[in-house]
Amino acid sequence: MPAIETMTIGEKLEISRRAFGRLEAGDSGGYSRIMRTAPMPSYLAKIMKERMGADFLIQGGWNLSEADAEFGPDWLSE
């Protein structure tokens, strides 16, 4: 299995900073698009899968790299 690269806390904070800049400018769509590029924490991805379904996560374009690393690449279809 290929290694999944992880994002540093600094990189995650930079994404948040850019996203909140869009929100402050009144661009909630831009905020949402930028935030989806940051990896969703694996615990949150698991809860979202249970409550919203795998299709919600897949179609939403979320970055699920941390959940893939923790649960394996097939976790959404299990």
C-alpha positions as CSV (number, residue, x, y, z in Angstrom):
1,M,0.0,0.0,0.0
2,P,1.5,3.4,-0.9
3,A,2.2,5.8,1.9
4,I,-0.4,8.6,2.3
5,E,1.2,12.0,2.8
6,T,0.0,13.9,5.9
7,M,-0.4,17.6,6.1
8,T,1.5,19.5,8.8
9,I,-0.4,21.5,11.4
10,G,1.0,24.7,9.8
11,E,-0.4,23.7,6.4
12,K,-3.8,23.0,8.0
13,L,-3.7,26.4,9.8
14,E,-2.9,28.2,6.5
15,I,-5.9,26.6,4.8
16,S,-8.1,27.7,7.7
17,R,-6.6,31.2,7.5
18,R,-7.4,31.4,3.8
19,A,-10.9,30.0,4.3
20,F,-11.8,32.4,7.0
21,G,-10.6,35.2,4.8
22,R,-13.1,34.2,2.2
23,L,-15.8,34.0,4.9
24,E,-15.0,37.4,6.2
25,A,-15.3,38.7,2.6
26,G,-18.8,37.3,2.5
27,D,-17.9,34.3,0.2
28,S,-19.3,31.3,2.1
29,G,-18.9,29.1,-1.0
30,G,-15.2,30.0,-1.2
31,Y,-14.9,29.2,2.5
32,S,-16.5,25.8,2.0
33,R,-14.4,24.9,-1.1
34,I,-11.1,25.8,0.7
35,M,-12.0,24.0,3.9
36,R,-12.7,20.8,2.0
37,T,-9.0,20.8,0.9
38,A,-7.8,20.2,4.5
39,P,-8.0,16.6,5.7
40,M,-11.1,15.9,7.7
41,P,-10.1,14.3,11.0
42,S,-10.6,10.6,10.9
43,Y,-12.9,10.5,13.9
44,L,-15.2,13.1,12.3
45,A,-15.2,11.3,8.9
46,K,-16.3,8.1,10.7
47,I,-19.2,9.9,12.4
48,M,-20.2,11.6,9.2
49,K,-20.2,8.3,7.4
50,E,-22.5,6.8,10.1
51,R,-24.9,9.8,10.2
52,M,-24.8,11.1,6.6
53,G,-23.7,8.1,4.6
54,A,-20.6,7.4,2.5
55,D,-22.2,9.0,-0.6
56,F,-22.3,12.3,1.3
57,L,-18.6,12.2,1.9
58,I,-17.7,11.0,-1.6
59,Q,-19.9,13.5,-3.4
60,G,-19.0,16.3,-1.1
61,G,-15.4,16.3,-2.3
62,W,-14.0,16.1,1.3
63,N,-10.3,15.4,1.8
64,L,-10.5,12.0,3.5
65,S,-6.7,11.2,3.5
66,E,-6.4,10.9,7.3
67,A,-9.4,8.5,7.5
68,D,-7.9,6.5,4.6
69,A,-4.6,6.3,6.4
70,E,-6.3,5.2,9.7
71,F,-9.1,3.0,8.5
72,G,-7.7,1.7,5.2
73,P,-8.6,2.7,1.6
74,D,-11.8,0.7,1.5
75,W,-13.4,2.1,4.7
76,L,-16.1,4.0,3.0
77,S,-17.4,0.8,1.2
78,E,-17.3,-1.4,4.3
